[in-house]
Amino acid sequence: MGALAKLLVGIVFIVLGAWLISPFWLVPKPAYFDWFHPTMTVLKGIIPLLLIFVGLLVVWIETEEMKTPNLEDEMKEKQKTLTAKG
């Protein structure tokens, strides 16, 4: 499949997905395509879990950074010792 065909399929998927989860008052569609409310329910369940996951990730990364020595400080100290010797 060519790049243009993949691009067109991607655009169709984006438009179809946006149409399916849009509310009825915004875009008219048959009643059996009411996916707006289930989508909002799923998002309401996912967002707190996503916040917890991102928070854990940030805490983990920051604790790892605190454990490792600061390379800039080490480079400055080495530079000072080299200039003092020379």
C-alpha positions in Angstrom: 0.0 0.0 0.0 1.4 3.4 -1.0 2.0 6.3 1.3 -0.9 8.3 -0.1 -3.3 5.4 0.4 -2.2 5.1 4.0 -2.6 8.8 4.5 -6.1 8.6 3.1 -7.0 5.7 5.3 -5.7 7.5 8.4 -7.8 10.6 7.5 -10.9 8.4 7.1 -10.3 6.8 10.4 -9.9 10.2 12.1 -13.1 11.6 10.6 -15.0 8.4 11.3 -13.8 8.2 14.9 -14.6 11.9 15.5 -18.1 11.4 14.0 -18.8 8.4 16.2 -17.9 10.0 19.5 -19.4 13.4 18.7 -22.6 14.3 20.6 -26.0 14.3 18.8 -26.5 18.0 19.2 -23.3 18.6 17.3 -23.6 16.1 14.5 -26.9 14.4 13.6 -26.7 10.6 13.2 -28.8 7.5 13.9 -29.5 6.6 17.6 -27.5 3.4 17.5 -24.4 5.4 17.0 -24.7 7.1 20.4 -21.1 6.4 21.4 -20.6 9.8 23.0 -21.8 8.9 26.5 -20.0 5.5 26.7 -16.8 7.3 25.5 -17.2 9.9 28.2 -17.7 7.1 30.8 -14.5 5.4 29.7 -12.6 8.6 29.8 -13.8 9.4 33.3 -12.5 6.0 34.3 -9.2 6.3 32.5 -8.2 9.8 33.4 -7.6 9.1 37.2 -5.6 6.0 36.3 -3.6 7.9 33.8 -2.9 10.6 36.4 -1.7 8.0 38.9 0.5 6.4 36.3 2.1 9.7 35.1 2.6 10.7 38.8 4.4 7.5 39.6 6.5 7.9 36.5 7.5 11.4 37.4 8.3 10.4 41.0 10.4 7.4 39.7 12.3 9.6 37.2 13.0 12.3 39.7 14.2 9.9 42.4 16.6 8.3 39.9 17.9 11.8 39.0 18.4 12.5 42.7 20.4 9.3 43.1 22.8 10.0 40.2 25.5 12.6 40.7 25.2 15.9 38.8 27.5 15.6 35.8 27.8 19.4 35.4 29.2 19.8 38.9 31.7 17.0 38.4 32.8 18.6 35.1 33.3 22.0 36.8 35.3 20.4 39.6 37.5 18.5 37.1 38.0 21.8 35.2 39.0 23.6 38.3 41.5 20.9 39.3 43.0 20.9 35.8 43.3 24.7 35.7 44.8 24.7 39.2 47.5 22.1 38.2 48.3 23.8 34.9 
